Amino acid sequence: MRNQISSENIPKHIAVIMDGNGRWAQKQGVKRLFGHQNAIEAVRDTTEGCAELGVDHLTLYAFSTENWDRPKYEVEGLMTLLVNTIKDELPTLQKNNIKLAAIGDISMLPTKAQGRLEDAITRTGENTGMELVLALNYSGKWDLVQAINSMIEKGLTAIEPSDVDMHLSTKGIPDPDLLIRTSGEMRISNFLLWQLAYSELHFTDVLWPDFRKRDLHEAIVSYQRRERRFGKTSDQVKA
């Protein structure tokens, strides 16, 4: 599948809804948290695959604002996993010149998670390769509301789309060209609601812990076979 990818039409920004960890664990007959733990390899493989292809930005939906409603043991386990994973993966990020960033209401995360995240962001801040963006305690509605409140505080009245862009947590990051969602679900689950307006969507039945470069390549090949018109006609795009 890799040899079918054109180097001239690589998505600049890929966003991923990493879904299916719990179902993967249930199939193994173990607790849901075990699925999250085994999803780290999928994150690593996808990040490496995107960097190899020349993708500029990879955004992973790691923890939504709604995820706080999950069982307490699972939330606490996810936060511990976040802290440990950032620590363990930092050398790999540095080695591959990857810059780490985060979007979402980070202030609501446990203090230790905030500290580990901020440290990793600072340490990778001078890296010039792909930017890996973790969406943590994030939702599209939250992002729009905080942007609106920020504009109100500044006294803006005649709001333009560019004003909204400048006040979203993704300011400075181009909108995703491609959204990938795993596990067979076909919805965007309150993720990047404004930014996904013209993104190409790719849904796969593969559960996230099983997602590998071959699945990433398949999604990109599908993306490259599409004609992105942005409201124009096919003839206008080809002109």
N, C-alpha and C positions, 0 to 999 in steps of 0.2 A: 504493500500500500504506500510506503514511503516514496517509492520511485514514481508514483502517480502524482505527486505534489509538485506544482509549479512554484519555483522560487520567486516568480514575478508577481504572485498574488497571495502572499502570506497575510493573514489577518494581523493587523497591528495590535489589536486588543482582543483577547479571548477571556470571556467570563464563564465560570463554571459553578453550577449548583450541584454540590457533591452529595448526592442522595443515595440511600440504600444501605447505609451502614447497619442499621438495626435489623433489616430483613436479612442481610448477609449473616449476621450473628445468629439469628433465629434458625436459619438453615443449618448452621453448624451445631445448634443445640446449646448455645452459650448465651451469656448476658449481652445486652446491647452494647455495653461499653467495650467489649472485646472487638466488636465491629469497628468502632472508632479507632481503637488502637491499631488494627490491621489496615486502616485506611491511609496510614502515613506513607506507606510504600507507593500508593496511588498518587499522593501529593508529590512525592519525590520524583516519580517517573514522569508525571505530567509537566512539572516545572522544568525538568531537564529536557524533555521533548520540545517544549515551547522555546526554550533558550537555544537549542540546537537549530531550530528552524528560522530563528530570527524574529520571533514575536517580541514586540516591544513591551507589552503589558499583559500580565495574567492576573485576573482577579478571582479569588476563591471565596465562595460564600461559606464561611467557616462556622458562624454562630449568629442566628437571627435574634431579633428582640423577642420573638415568640418562643424561642427555645428555652427561655427561663421557666416556662410552664411545664417542662418535662420533669420526670421524677428527680427528686433532690440528689440521689446518689449519682445519677447520670450527669447532671449539671456539674456537680463537684468533680466528678471524674474527668469531664471534658476540660474544666479549667486547669486541673493538674496536668492533663495531657498537653494542653496548650503551653504551659510553662516549660515542661520537660522537652517538648518537641522544638520549641524556639531555641533552647539552649543547645540541644543536640545537633540541630541543623545549621546553626550559625557558621561553623567552619566550612560547610558545603556551600553556603551562600557566598561567603567570601571567596572561596576557591573559584567559583563560577562567575564572579563579578556581578552578582545579582543584588539589586537594591530592594530592601524590604520597606513596605508602607502599610498603613492600616486605615480603614474607613469605618465609621460607626461611632456610637457613644462609648468610647473607650473608658470614660470615667466610671462607668458602672461595673467594670470588671474588677475582680479581686486585686488588691494592692500588689501582690507578688506578680500576678500576670501582667499588670500595667508596667511594672518596673522592668520585667524581662523583655517585654515588647518594645518599650522605649529604648532600652539599651541596644537591642538588635537593630532597630531603625537607625539609631545614631551611628553604630559601628559600620553599617552598610551604606551610610548616606553618601559616601564619595564614590561608590561603585557606579560604573557607567554602562553595565549590561542591562538585561531585562529587569523590569520592575515587577516584583511580586507583591500584590495588594491583598491583604487579608481583610475580609469584611467581617467584623466582630461586633456583636451587639448592634447589628445593622438591620435596617429595613428601608425599603423605598419610600414608604409613607413618612417615616421618621426623617429621612433625608430631605424630603420636600418641605415638611413642616419647619425644620430648623433653618432651611434656606429662606422660607417666607418670613419667619420671625426675624432673621438677620436683616433682610431687606426692609422690613418695617422699622426696625431700630435705626436704620440709616436714613429713613425718611424717603425711600424710593416710592414713587407712585405709578408712573407710566412704565410698567414692567415689560421688558423685552425678553425673549428666550435666552439671549446672551447673558442677561442679568441673572437668570436662574442658574445657568451653567456656572457662573462665577461664584455662586454661593452654595453650591452642592459640595458634599464632602469629597467628590471626585474632581474638584477644580484642578485643571491642568492635565487631566488624563482624558484622552479621546474616548468617545463613546465606544462600547464594544462593537466590533464587527461581527463577532460570532458568540452566541451563547450555547453552551453545552449543558444539558441536564441528564444525569444518569438515572437508572432504576426504572425507566419506563413511564414515569409520571410526565404529564404534558401541561405544565403550568410554570409560571415564573415566581410564585410564592413570595410576593412583596420584595423582590430583588431588583434594584436599579430601575425602578419604574419609568423614570424620565429618560434615563440613558439608553434604554433598550428600544427606543421608538422605531429605529430602522435596523436593528440587529437581525442577522440571520439566526434562526433557531434550529438546533440539532438535538433530537431526543434519541437516547439509546437505552435498550433494556439492560445493559450491563450495570451491575451494582457497583457503587463507587470503589469498594475495596479491591475489586477485580479490574478496574480501569487501568489500562496501560498505554504505552506509546502507540501501539497498533490501533487502539480505539480513538486516540487523539488524531492520528493520521487519517482515519476513516472520516472523522468529522470535518477535517480540513479539506479533504477531497470533495466531500459533499458540498461544502461552502464554495469551493472554486468552480463547481459545475453550475452554480446559480448566477442569475443576472440581477445585479443590484440596481434598481431604477430610481429609488428615492422619489417616487411620485411621477417620474417622467415616463414617456413611452419607450418601448424597446428601440424604436428607430432613433429617438433623440439620444439615447445612451450610446448607440453604435456610431452616431455621426461624428 
